[in-house]
Amino acid sequence: MTNISLMHEYHCRHCGYTSNDDRIGAMNIQLLGTNWVTNKETAFNQLQFNQE
């Protein structure tokens, strides 16, 4: 694995799920759009990140 691919990995601290960060972003946008079209309320909790 290259350094670039490691930079674009998302790791869930709660369940250990790992995926590409752009994929996770796209999934979140799809969820927001689906909820908007179906008039479902959506709430997200802001995560705190350690920046090194």
VOGU-3710 file (C-alpha; in Angstrom, 3 decimals, decimal comma):
1> mtnislmhey> 0,000/0,000/0,000  1,320/3,449/-0,864  1,444/6,490/1,386  -1,222/8,183/-0,751  -3,702/5,330/-0,302  -3,035/5,326/3,449  -3,812/9,060/3,563  -7,256/8,390/2,111  -8,356/5,701/4,552  -11,150/6,183/7,033
11> hcrhcgytsn> -10,967/4,127/10,236  -13,984/4,036/12,542  -12,872/4,270/16,151  -16,078/2,603/17,345  -16,334/-0,517/15,175  -13,010/-0,711/13,311  -14,570/-0,328/9,840  -12,024/0,794/7,230  -12,735/2,255/3,802  -11,688/4,994/1,394
21> ddrigamniq> -12,541/8,414/2,833  -14,051/9,653/-0,451  -16,365/6,632/-0,484  -17,506/7,388/3,069  -18,170/11,008/2,077  -20,214/9,897/-0,928  -22,237/7,532/1,259  -22,979/10,395/3,699  -24,095/12,674/0,852  -26,358/9,925/-0,495
31> llgtnwvtnk> -27,915/9,463/2,964  -28,525/13,210/3,303  -30,134/13,368/-0,156  -32,326/10,353/0,507  -33,449/11,779/3,837  -34,165/15,179/2,256  -36,282/13,663/-0,542  -38,266/11,528/1,912  -38,610/14,364/4,481  -36,720/12,440/7,161
41> etafnqlqfn> -34,837/14,421/9,777  -31,091/13,868/9,806  -28,748/14,690/12,651  -25,008/14,290/12,690  -22,716/14,558/15,656  -19,496/16,410/14,973  -16,456/14,196/15,496  -13,269/15,506/17,036  -10,096/14,674/15,129  -6,518/14,605/16,327
51> qe> -4,422/16,495/13,830  -0,802/15,479/13,928
//
